[in-house]
């Protein structure tokens, strides 16, 4: 057993202290339950700061930075973060199952990842091990907590929270330093707390289909190399949330962007490379690119999931979603196809520019962009009985507006005030506003 595996196993044992709170909760007085939930982790944190660096326990828990400092800061910070989540549970209403599930997700996910690394050091496999191990541990922890506390949480919701939490944690680990487990722990718990408050009606069939489809999407992205590891995790997480919080037709629109956009980036890649217009990382899109193009759509999905609670029509948020994704796909095809042709013109002055210049477009690229927005509109039209030709036309128009805004911002402020990802995000915001505004004004059905 390697040092990393032993350390991960030790952290997993410490993480199991999260089960003490649910075991006591509801049996003893509130004050006793509070101490039982928070006390063990505070004791571990104090012990980690006090423990002598020459002891066996120190070597068991120590990371390289801890050995340099002579103090188990990693264990102390993790334990304090877990104690903080326990405080949110006993004092502020965070579901106990979310608290326990998140702690177990992280520690057992890390243990699974280290076991995979010990067998074969490959980042993709290790990340898959983290997701699977974290998912199983989170689900088991939540179900155990439900039995101990009689919380009203069904298996489909438990599965959804465990899956989305495992994917989000794996994504954060790709974006942050490996020592930032405490930050990952808190961020995942807060996200799952939010999801647990949504008025969701998750069926066993829906979550099973969602997991199956997102697994296929992730494998395809990895095999075709259309996204980096972090980009793949982002896409898979967004797809899972879209299926569960939205609908299959919402997912069909999103996967059209990921699939067609990713393949377009690979289309005639060597030619684009020679012309200096190819995507970085051999066309594999990273987290920043995926989020810049999809974050607005995700917000629309979340808003649509709770819209009826506030008396707002879900169709408004659907058209915001479809408009944003239509703009993202339109801009992607416009850039990837248009960049193959000569004599692009600046959208502001119509002057001829060099290929790859920000804000320069070709008629071939504009036509490809319109096709992209039309694909999104066609999926929406076939996927929803209530969407009319006027509704489909609204999606195309919103996508075209977003694509044009992207070109205009590229010609005016990109490189000075905004980067490429900021421009992409702004374009999807504009398209979402146009789509939602027209849907509300025209009272478009869904």
N, C-alpha and C positions, 0 to 999 in steps of 0.2 A: 504494500500500500504506500503510495507516494505521500510526501508531506502535504501537498495541496489537497489530496483526498482526505487525509486525516483531519486537516484543519476544517474542511467543509463539513465533515461528519460531526466534529465538535460543535460547530456553529449550529448545525441542525438540532443537536441535543439541547442547546441553549434555546433555540427557537420554540421547542416543544413546551417551554414554560408558559407560552401564550395560552395553553390549555388549562392552566391553573385557575385563571379568572372565571371562565365559563363553568368549571366544575364547582366553584364556590358560589357563583352568582345565583341568587334566588334561594339559596339554602341558609346563608348566614345573614347577619345584619348588613346594611349597605356599607357601613364603614369598614367592616371586615372584608367584604367583597372587593372594595376599592383597594385595600392594602394587598389582598391576594392577587389582584390583577396587575398592579403597578409595582409592588414591592420586590418580587423576584428579579425583574429586570434592573431595577435600581441597585439591588444588591450585587448583581453581576457587574454592572458598570463600575461600582465602587471597588469591587475586587479586582477588576481589570486594571484600574489606575493604581492600585496598591501593590499588586503582585510583583514579586522580585523577578528580574529578568533571568536569573540563574535557575529557576524552577522548571520542572517538567511541564507544568500547565502553561507556563509562558511560551515555551517552545511549541506546544500543541496549537495554541491560538495565534501565534505571532505571524504576521505578514512581514515581508522584507522591510517595509517602512517602520514597522513596530520594532524590529530588531535594531534598526539604526537609532531609533529614539529611546529604546530601552523601556517602552511603555506600550501596553496593549490598547492603543487608541482606537484601532479598528473595532475591537470587541466592545469597548466602552461606548463608542458612538452608535453602533448598531443597537446596543441594549437601551441606550437613552431614547433612540428613535422608537423602539418597540414600546417603551414605557410611555412615551408621548401618545402613541396610538391607543394604548390602554386607557390613558386619561381621557382621550376623546370618546372612548366607548362608555366609560362609567359616568362621565360628567357632561357630555355634549351630544349623546344620542347616536354615535356611530354604531351600526349593527355589530354585535359581538362576532357574528360569523364572518363579517368582512375583515375585522381586525385579526382574528385567528387565521383565517384563510390567507391573508396577505403575508403574514409573518412566515407561515409554513411554506407558502409558495416560493418566497425568496431563498430560504435556507435549503430546502430540499431541491429546488431548481438548481442552485449552485452546486449541491452535492452531485446531482445527476450529470451536470456539465463537466465536473472534474473527473467523474468516473469515465465518461466518454473520452476526455482528453488523455487519461491514463492509458486507455486502450488504443486510441488513434488520435493524434493531435491534428485536428482539422476544425477550423472555426465554425463552419456550417453545421457539422455534425454535433459539435459541442453546444451550439445554440439550439439545435433541435432537441438535444438532451435536456437542456434547461427548460424549454417550453413544455415538453412532455412531463418531465419530473415535477415542474412547478404546477402544471395543470392538475395532475393527480393529487399532489399534496394539498393544493388549495381546495379542491373539491372534497377530499376526505376531511380536511379541517373544518370546512363549513358544515358538512353533514354531521360531524361529531358534535359541533357546537349546537346545531339545531336540536340534537337529541338531549344535550345537557341543559339547554336553556328554554326549550319549547318555542323558539323563534318560528315565525310562520314564513318559511322560505322553501319553495318547491325545488325539485331536482332540476327542471329546465333552467331556472334562474341561477341556481348554484353552478350549473355547467357553463352558462354564459359568463358569469362573473369570473369563474376560474380560467376560462379560455382567454377572455379579453385581458384579464390581469396578467396572465403568463406572457402573452404577446407584447403587451405594453412594457412589462418589466424587461423582457429580452431586448426590445427596441431601445429603452433607456440605457441599458448596459452597453449597447453599441455606441451610443452617443456620448456617454459619460465615462469617467475613469473607473476602472474596476474597483477602486476603493470606495466609490460613492454608493455603497449598498444602502446606507441610511436614507439618502435622498431618493433612491429608487423605491424603498419601502414606503416612505411617506407619500410619494407621488401616486403610486399604484393604489394605496389605501384610499386616498382622497377621490381618485377617479371611480373606484368601485363603490364608494359611499354615494357618489352622485348617481351612478347607474342604479343602485338599489332603491333610490327614492323615486325613480321614474315610474309612471303608470304603465308598466310593460305587461303584455299578455303573451308570454313565451310558451310555445307548445314544445313537446318532445320532438315532434317531426321537424318543426322549424329550426331548432338548435342542431339537430342531427344533420339536416341538409346544409345548414350554415357551416358547420365544422367540415363536412365533406367537401363542399365547394371551395372553401378557403384553403384546405389542404391541397387540392388540385391546383388552385391558382398559385400557391406558393411554390409547389414543385415545378410548375411550368415556367415561372419566372426564373427560378434557379437554373433549370435545364437550358432555357433559351438565352440566359444571361442578359435579360432585358432590364434587370434592376440589380443594384448592389445588395448585400445581405441586409443592411439597414433599410434600404428602399423596399426590399421584398417584405420585411416584417411590417413596415408601415402600410403597404398595400394590402397585406393579408388582414391586419387589424382593422383597417378602414372597411374592407369587404365584409368582415364578420359583423361589424357594427351596423353596416348598411342593410344587411339581410335581416338582422334581428330587430333593429329599430325602424327600418323602413319596410321594404318588401322585396320580393324577387325581381320585380321590374326595376326598382331602384338599383339593385345589384347589377342587373344586366347593363344598365347605363354606365355604371362605374367600371365594370370589367371591360366594357368596350373601349373606354379610355385607356386603361392599363394595357390591354392586349394590342389594340391597333396602334396606340402611341408608342409602345415598346418596339413593335415590329417596324414601325416607320423610322425609328431611330437607327435600326440595324440596316434599313434598306439602302443599298449602294453605299455602304459605310466607307469603303476605301476611296470612292470618288469624293465623298464629303471630306474625308481626311485630307486628300490632296488639295481641296479648295479652301481648307481651313474653317469649315462650317460644321464639323462633326461634334457630337456630344462628347464630353469628357468621359473617362473610364470606359472607353470602347462602347459607348452608347448605353451603358448600364446606368439607370437613373437612381440617384441616391435619395436619402430621406428628405433633404431640403427641397429637392425638385418635386418629389411626390406630394409633400405637404403643401408646398406653394400652390400646386394645382388642385389639391383635393381638400384642403382645410375648410374652405367655405362650404363645400358640399357636405362635409361632415357636420358642420354647425347646422346646416339646413336639415339634415337627417335628425339630429338631436331635437331641434326646435319642432320639427314635424311630429316627433313622438309624443310631445307634451302639448301640442297646439290645441287640441280639443278641450284640455283642462282650462284653457284661458279664453275660450270662445273664438279662436282664430281658425279659419279653414286650413286644413292640411294641404290643400292644393296650392296655396300661396308659397309654402315652403318647398313643395315639390318643384314648382316652376323655378324657384331660386336654385334648387339643387340641379335641375336639368340644364338651366342656363349656365351655371358655373362649370359643369362638366362639359357642356357643349363648347364653351369658350376655350377650356383647356385643350380639348381634342382639336378644335379648329386651329388654335395657335400652334399646337404641336405639328399637325400635318402641314400647315402653312410654312413653318420653318424647315421641317425635314424634307418636304417635297420642293418647296420654292428655292431652297438653297442649292439645288442641283442645276439651276438655270442661270443664265447670264443676264446682265443688264437690269438688276433690280433697281427700283426707284424709291427714294425716300418718301414716306407717306405724307410728310409735311410740305415738301416743295416739289415733288415729282422729279427731282434731279436724279440722274443716273449715279449709282454708287457701286462700290465693290461688294461682291458676295460676302455675306456674313456681317455687314455693317448693321448695327442696331437701328431698327425702324425702317429698313429697306425691304420692299416687298416686290414680288413678281406676280403677274396675272395667273401664272400656273399655281403659285402658292396660295393665292387668294381663292382660287377655284377649289383647291384641295381642302382649304379650311372650311369653305361652305359645305363641302361634302361631309366633313367631319361633324359639323353641327347638324347636318341633315340626318346622319346616322343616329345621333342621339335622339333627335325628334322622331325618327322612324321607330326606334325601340320603344319610346314612350307611347307612341300612337298604337302600336300593336300590343303593348304590355298593359294598357289601361283602357277599359271600355269607355270611360267617360271623356277621354281626350279626343277632341275634334281636330279637323284640319286647321282651324284657327289656333288651337292650342299648340299643335305641332309647328305651325308657322311662327308662333311666339317664341318657341325654343330656338328655332333657327335664327330668328332675328336677335335674340339675346346673345347667342353664341357668336354671331357676326359682330355685334357691338363689342363684346369682350375681346375678340381677336383684334379689332381695329384699335381699341384702347391700348392693348399691348403694344401694337406697332407705334402708336403715337407717343406713348411714354418711352418706348425704346429710342425714338428719334429725338426726344427732348430732354429727358432727365436721367435715363439709364446711364450708369457709370459716374454720375455726379451726385445724385441724391438717392438713387435706388440701384440695387443690384438686379441681376436677371430674375432671381426668385421673388424679389419684392415687386417687380413689374408683373410677373405672372400672377402673383396673389392679387394685386390691384385689379388686374383685368378680370379675374374670376369674381371679385367683389362687384365690379360694374355690371357684369352679366347677370349675377344673382339679383341685383337691385332692379334691373330692367325686367327680368323674368317675373319676379315677385310683384313688381309694380303693375305690369300689364295684366297679370293674373287677377289681382285685386280689382283693378279698374274695369276689366272686361267680365269679371265674375266667371272665370274659366273653371269648369268642373274637373274632377279627377276621377 
